[in-house]
């Protein structure tokens, strides 16, 4: 039996980002009786098995309407498919209807979840040892982990930093910032959003500094009631500075594992030919996953067709659940912590609230919380670089009921009270 040393394997296997993703995915399984305010998964309240059959039938009818005979319909859904995907035309319609983003369907690559979209994009952009990725901090651990797999250094940019000054400083150090990763709508983990002026300024900086922006938008369809949606960076983008990372995990079906990337930038080859960046990403995808499951794509395509390609319309019930739950968390925190020692964000939508406390929050405390108090949450330390103690935790409102929220906040309040001096 051959044994291996961890030090002989890729360095990412010991990286904190990869360990974070595994830890956060597994901790709920170790404490099944604990109420989880940790998972950022969508509500399961409206899952219906019969929808899968309906969506498949709708997509098959869609293919027939395009002139496919029965053998071609079966082949499209059952066989290996086109690397770029078989629903890119429907994704383009969805983007036009819901986001006012108008792109050629050929600029879209349908991926195995948004995580693959991140990997493909970062792999294409990382061309030399001086390349770095900037990311608004605190940062979604999935992009950090994907970068680690590719040996792509990530440099955090705080929300108070002047991005242009950061870019110039990084270049002065001999490095080349290829892009800046940002989640402008109800970000994971902070829950915060950028107003339209901040978005326009980001685009101006990207143009001035000749840099790309990677816009990740899994939560943009879930503003609280009475909150107007703000245009995405991509909708405001007139110079193709934005690579748009999309997902149907929160708005479609998480189990389908279907995402996409909009990469309408042009790429000039030495011989003079010009291709879309999406074409280059599809080459990488062909060696990574070959294609995205056509069956899964057909289910998502059917859901889009069922709602005239509007996921805003498809998610009205879900939006109501998230808005009510978000209010229940922030109101519940206000009722339990009337003083100023414990503070929290009050996001205008999305899934997440960040609670700041006067003591360090780490995985050890999380395990104690789960074991002794029966409540799960996420230490914010998972979303920062370095080992500096972080005095904050993230609560998710998406996969719980109001009754569970009330009980979970009681348990969290007891934990915090026992931690205070």
N, C-alpha and C positions, 0 to 999 in steps of 0.2 A: 504493500500500500504506500503510495507516494504522498508525502506530507509537504505542505507549502508554508512558507513564512509570509505573514501579512506584509512585511516590509518588501517582499519580492513582487507584490501585486501593485496595481495602480494606486497612486497616492490618494485618489478621491475616496477610496474605501475607508480611510480613516478620517475623512473630512467631516467636520461638524454638520455641514449642510445635509449630506446624505444620511448621517445618523439621525438628524432632526426629523427628516421625512419618515423614516422607519419608525422612530420612537412615537411620533404623533399618530401614525397609522395604527400602531400596535397597542398603545396604552389603554384604549377603550376596550380592547378584547380581554385584557388582563383584569379589568374591573367592570364587568358587564352590568352590575347592579348600580353603578354610579350614574348620576344624571350628567350627560355630556353637554357642556357649553363650549366644547373644543372643536368639534367637527364643522368644517365649512361646507358640508354637503347639503344638497337641496332637500326640501321637505318631501317625505314619502306619502303624504296624505292623498295625493291624486294619482298615484301609480295604478294602472289598470292593465292587466295582461291582454285583455281584448283589444286595447289600443295598438299593440304590436301588429296584430293581424290586419287591423284596419289601415295602419300606415303602410304596411307592405302592399296591400291591395291598391291603395291610392297611388303609390309610386309605380307599380306595374301598369296601372291605367295611364299614368303620365307617360310612360315609355311608349305605350300603344298609340297615344295621341300624337307622338312624334314620328309615327310610322314604323315602329318596331313590330316585327311579326312575333309569334309566340316563342319560337326558338331563340330569337334575339333577346326577348324579355328575360327568359330563363337564363340565358348565357350572361347577361349583364348583371344579374343578381347573384347567380351561383358561382360564376367563374372568377378567376383572377381578373382584376379590372385595370383600368387606366391608372397610371401612377398618380396623376394629378387629382383623380377622383371622378366619380360619376354624378355628383350632385353640385358641381361647381357653378352651374347655371342657376340653380335654385338658391345657393348661398349668395350669389351676386344679386339676385332679386331681393332676397331678405335684407341685404345691406342697403340697397336702394330704398326699400320701403321703411325700414326701421331706423336707419342711421343717416340717410341722405348721403351715403357713400356710393359713388358710381364708378365701377371698375369693370374692365373686360373680364369675363369669367376665366379667361386663360391666365389672368394674373393671380388666380387663387389656386392653392394646393390644399386639398383636403387631407388632414393628418389624423394620426392615432392620438386623439386628444390634443389639447393645446401644448402638452409637454413635448410632443414630437415636433410641433411647430417651432418651439423654442430651440430645441436641439439642432434642427436643420438650419435655422437662421444663424445661430451662433457659430455653427461649424463653417458656414459659408463666409462669415465675416472675419473669423480668426485665421489670418493668413501668415502671421509672423510673430516672433517673440516679443515685439514691442506693442502689440495690440492689446488694448484693455477695454472692458465694458464698464460704463458708468451706470449706476442704479440708484434711484431715489430710495433713501433709507428712512425707516425700516423697510426691508425688501422681502418680497415673497420668496420663500425658501426654495421653491421649484426652479426659479431662474438661476439662483446661486448654485444649486446642485448641478443643473445642466451645464453651467459654465465650468464647474470643477471637473466634470467628466471630460471636457475638451481642453483642459489646461488653459482656460481663458480667465485671466485675472479680473476680478470685479472690484471696482473702487466705489465706495458708498458716497452719495451726495445727499446731505441733509436738506430738508425742505427750506431751511433758512439760507443755504448757500447760494451764491451767485453762480449759476451754471456756466456762464461764459468765462468767469474768472477761474473756475475749476478746470475747464477745458484748457485754458491757456497755461495754467500751472502744470497740468499733466503733460502737456506738450513740451514745456520747458524742462521737464525731467527726462525727456527723450522718449516718451511713450506716445502711442497713437490711439486716442479714444475713437473707437469705431462707431459706437452708438450709446445712447442713454435709454435705459429701460424705465418705463413709467406706467403706472396704473392710475389714470386720472379720475376714475369714477369709483368711489366707495372702496378704496384700496384695501387689499389684503397685505398686511394685517391692520393698518391704522384705521380703516374705515373712512378716511377723509377723502375729499375730492378737491379738484382744482377748478376755480371759476374760469369763465371764458377769457378774461384778460390774462390770467396766468397761462392758459393754453396757447393763446396767441403769442405770448412772450416766448414760450418754449419753442414754438415754430420759428420765430425770428432768430433765436439763438442758434438753432439747428442750421438755419440757412447761412447765418453769418459765419459760423464755425465749420461749415461744410461737414456736418455730422448727421447721422440718422437717429431717429427716435423709434424705439420699439414700444408700441402701445398695446397693452394687455387689457382686455375689457370684458371680464366674465360677469361683472355685477351691474353694468350700466343700465339694464332694463328694470332695476328695482329701486327707484327712488321712493321715498316715503310719500304718502298721499299729500297733495298740495305742493309738492316740490317739482319744479319744472326740470326736465332733462336738459343737460348742456350738450352742445355738439361735441362729438369725439374729435380728437386731434386729427384723425384721418379725414373727417368731413370738412375740417378747416384747412387741410393741407393742399396747397396749390402747386407745390414744387416737388412732390413725391419724396418728401423727407421722412414719411412715416411708413414703417412696416407694421401692419396691423395683425395682431395675434387674437384669434377668436376661438370660442369654445361653445359647444352645445351641452356641456356637462350641467350647467345651472339652468339653462333655458330650454333644453330639449330632453334628453335622457342620459343621466350620467353613465349608466351601464353600457351605452352604445360606444363610448370612448371615441367620439368624433369631434375634431376641432379643425382649424384651418389657419392658413396664413395668407394675407393679401400682400403680395410682393410685386408691385407694378413698376418698380424701378427698372431702368434699362441697364444692361451690362454689355459693354463693348469688348469684343475679343480682339486679340492682336491682328488677326487676319482681316478685320474690318467688319465682321458680322456683328449684329446687335440683337441680343435676346432679352427677354424679361428675366428679372431675378427669379421669378417663380419657376421658369424653365430650369435654371441652375439648381434651385432647391429640389426640384423633382428628380434630378440626377442623384442627389444625395439620398433622397427617400427611397429610390429604387434599390439602393444597397443597404438600407436600414430596415425597412418594413415591407418592401416591394410595393405594396399598396395598402390602403385602408379598407378594412372589411366591407365589401359591397353590400352585404346583408345589413350591417350596421348603418351604412350610408343610406340604404333604401328606407330604413325605419325613420331616420332623421328627415330624409327627403319627403316621406309621407306626412310627417308631422308639419313640415313647412307647407305642403300643399293643402293640408286640412285647414290651415289658417291663412290662406292667401299669402303665404310667405311672410307673415308678420308674427314674430315671436312676442312682440308687445301684446298682441291680441291673445296669443296662446298662453300667456303667463299672468293674466289678470288675477286669477285666484291665488297663485303663488305670491304675487306682489302684495296682495292684501294680507296674507299670512306673515310675510316678512316684515311689513310695515307695522302690524300690530305687535309682533314679537319684539321688534326693535324698541318700540315705545314701552313695552312691558319691562324690558331690561333697564332702560334709562330711568323710567319712573320708579322702578323697584329699587334701583341703587339710590335714588334721591330719598326715598322713604327710609332706607336703612342706614344711610350715612349723611345725616343732615349737617354735620360739621364740615370743615374744610380740609381735614387731614387726608381723606380719601377722595380722589377726583376721577373723572371719567370723561371720555369724549361723548358728544351727542351728534352722531353722524346724520346726514340728511337722507340716508338710504343704505342699501346693501345689507351685509350680514354681521358686521363686526363692531364691537365696542371695546375700547382699551381702558382699563382701570389702572390708575397709578396709586401705589401704596408706599408707606414709609419704611419698607424693608425689601431686601433682595428677593426676587422671585426666580426659582430655578426648577429643574426636573425633580429634585429631591422633595421640594415642597409640593409639587404637583402629585407625586406618588403618595405623600402623606395625606393630601387633600382627598385623593381618590379612596384610599384605604380607610382613613379615620372619619372623614366627613361625607363621603359619598358624592362628590362633585368633581367634574373634570373641566379644565380650562387649558389655555395654552400660554406657557411662559413667553413673554415678548423677547427674551434673550435669544430665541431661535431665529429671530429676524434681523439680528445685528451681527456685524463682524466683531471679532475680538472677544476677550473674556471679561470686559468691564461688567460688573453686576448691574442688572436692569431691574428697576423697581416697578414693574408693570406686568399685567397679564391681559390676554385677549379673551373676550367672551363672544361666542357665536350664537345668533338667534335663529338660525335657519332650520334646524332639524329637531326642534322641541315644541312642546305645547305651552300655552300660558300657565297651566297648572304646574308643569315641570319647571318652568322658569321661576315661579314663585318659590317652589321648594328648593331649587338649586341656589337661588340668591340667599335664602335663609342659611343654607349650609355654608355658602361662601362667606357670609357675614360672620358666622361662628368661627370659621378658620381665621379670618382677618382679625377678629377681636382677640383670639388666642395668640396671634403673632405680635400684636402691639405691645410695647413696653408696659 
